[in-house]
């Protein structure tokens, strides 16, 4: 990056004198008296004006221009060539999302899963320096997208998340273990799992706390998010007349989710609506920032000589014109 700086920038304030010098010049012209006084100038009214008349202020303009250039030269302009070496230390993140049937509850807009998808896409779109993967789980778990820096592919996979692609249930341990398997070989300095669920562990062959111990062994932090309002929420229920929504008690195993987060050095969050879930993602985004090191090198070169030379050229031109072509004006 090429910048221009001044070694003595305060000297540039001298440029403020230029308007006063111009004003003083024209004031002196008005006060000056003619060498010869005549009673009337009518006989001279039809006389053609010489080119010299139009150039009578030109020497003064040259002198003012030279003064401006000399002041800039005194301020010592310097070209600064700045080179930056940027080292980015990204974070490997896996989002593990619950896709059990209860994620269709309408205490979020449009529902829990829809809110988790929309805000998850918004979260990953801002993590430009990180590798991110996606795991879904219900009664079983599945890797929908391995760790990648391809944001477009990852967001497209996020949009395909739906209910019914996996056997129903809530296997928190399996969802966590699958995410761990995607991170355990990672050589990133920071490895993170964001586990989002709205229920109680009731399926799977791996106990959630056993999976948490595995995460701690591999140096993986787990942020857990409990999604659901307090009290009751409208859950979808299949009836002979189609899907109906029935208010049912919200059950989230907060003690389990807190235990997983505490064991792995993460944190537990409870999101009761869309706004709260957005704030949770923002909080995690702040907690897990990529490390960026910037090494800056600057090389400066003096540039005042060109300005000074230009000032001398203008002064020389003014001197020559006053003593030759514009002599006597």
Secondary structure, 3 states (H helix, E strand, C coil): CEEEEECCHHHHHHHHHHHHHHHHHHHHHHHCCCCCCCCCCHHHCCCCCCHHHHCCCHHHHHHHHHHHHHHHHHCCEEEEEEEEEEEEECEEEEEEEECCHHHHCCCCCCCHHHHHHHHHHHHHHCCCCCEEEEEEECCCEEEEEEEECCHHHHHHHHHCCCCCCCCCCCCHHHHHHHHHHHHCCCCCCEEEEEEEECCCCCCCCCCHHHHHHHHHHCCEEEEEEEECCCCEEEEEEEECCEEEEEEEECCCCHHHHHHHHHHHCCCEEEECCHHHHHHHHHHHHHHCCCEEEEEEEEEEEECHHHHHHHHHHHHHHHHHHHHCCCCCC
